């Protein structure tokens, strides 16, 4: 486990279910008990609604504002309104539509695995699955196919163009630039970065300086990379947004942009048809909002990165963005006006970044554990084969049990199985394998995603939480506590099957990979559906083994997510026919 995670484990073991540490001057109260988590996340939600964010935003003040506008960091009514709008994208009816595109990207993954199996090549799981999950969020939410798994591109050894470079064609491999930028946001800054956070807690003035581009702790290059990556993705989203306008939204959002510019002094309003930067050289850095910020040179550099992202879509014709359409049609209840481009892109940034990373990591850790237990892989293959036979005989109303009996006569198909949203209920063991992977290796187990800000004094089961304190959920400790999970270090998917004895006695808040309460991950059902579809398709066709030379043991570090330092390297083999039955 990572050093931060290990420290939390040791502290919880030494000090009990509640302990306090300090981020500079700010008390951070860590909860390691599911009942206390329930009281904090649900019972006292009105007092602990907002995330306790340490305002660490490398770059300029406008970037900090951009990050704080998104669903992850937004507060109060801003969060309530954004959540209500975004929830429409994750309803059951919408998930039924999304599964078609999930299948499409998973089939591309199968093609890559088939090539690797034939060549006897190992593959690195986190990067491989990141390509698939980024494709899925691109097609479902933004109407853009990032083409990350096309064989001629996926096997390319050519590095992506620099995000800040003004040379070369930004349209080439734009999907890989998006993925590269997104992945850089999750790279840990290391010890010096952590010391910087303590310094910022002691001296808010230094935070003002750092947010304007001055890195604290000697990590200038890393912080600049994060800032440029953020602006590049911002530019991509702005380009998608412009391509998704209709006549009515041009007028409505254009007026909202103008009002924002007049009230905040952040620059010229833009909208399709009247966009200042449409007539400018994309390399002059003159994106209206950035160029009006303090320290113009930094604004110009980031403006180039923004425009490179935006220009990379100039030869791409996205479909309508289902996600952006929700905000284009909505009115901000606080202002009674349309949402601005700034608001909409901020929400899109949260979704595109958050939706790909944790699912890819969850799949990687799950397949790593499955690769060590071939018998579990065979159980998934058999479950999927049963589903295939059941779907084939569905018109005759044959039961799933009857389909299982037909397996001995059935030969495995080389054609990928199309798994609908309704089919997922027939894959309980496959889902259990993914959930157990999330328990054993919770991707979002760092304290920041699981933090809450105490707006008022709160009492949790006798423990007094003072106003202004940060309340954190110790996910790793809960997930590895033998009181809730017997033999917690053992990968045991059956514990998540509905008829397993553990399911009947386990506290609900003892499983926290998606958080808890109203502020839990909005894309939970989306992520589970995407992962189950991918696992089912992969394990019906292939067998996996751990590359013992590189991944016998995982070296983990905690950043925004749980990261395997040297990746997760696996070997893939075409499944033998008799293994599928």
Secondary structure, 3 states (H helix, E strand, C coil): CCHHHHHHHHHHHHHCCEEEEEECCEEEEEECCHHHHHHHHHHCCCCCCCCCCCCCCCCCHHHHHHHHHCCCCCCHHHHHHHHHHHHHHHCHHHHHHHHHHHHHHHHHHHHHHHHHHHHCCEEEHHHHHHHHHHHHHHHHHCCCCCCCCCHHHHCCCCCCCCCCCCCCCCCCCHHHHHHHHHHHCCCCCCHHHHHHHHHHHHCHHHHHHHCCCCCCCCCHHHHHHHHHHHHHHHHHHHHHHHHCCCHHHHHHHHHHHHHHHHHHCCCCCCCCCCCHHHHCCCCCCCCHHHHCCCCHHHHHHHHHHHHHHHHCCCCCCCCCCHHHHHHHCCEECCCCEECCHHHHHHHHHHHHHHHHHHHHHHHHHHHHHHHCCHHHHHHHHHHHHHHHHHHHCHHHCCCHHHHHHHHHHCCCCCCCCCCCCHHHHHCHHHHHHHHHHHHHCCCCCCCCCCEEECCCCEEECCEEECCCCEEEECHHHHHCCCCCCCCCCCCCHHHHCCCCHHHHHCCHHHCCCCCCHHHCCCCHHHHHHHHHHHHHHHHHHEEEEECHHHHCCCCEEECCCEEECCCCEEEEEECCHHHHC
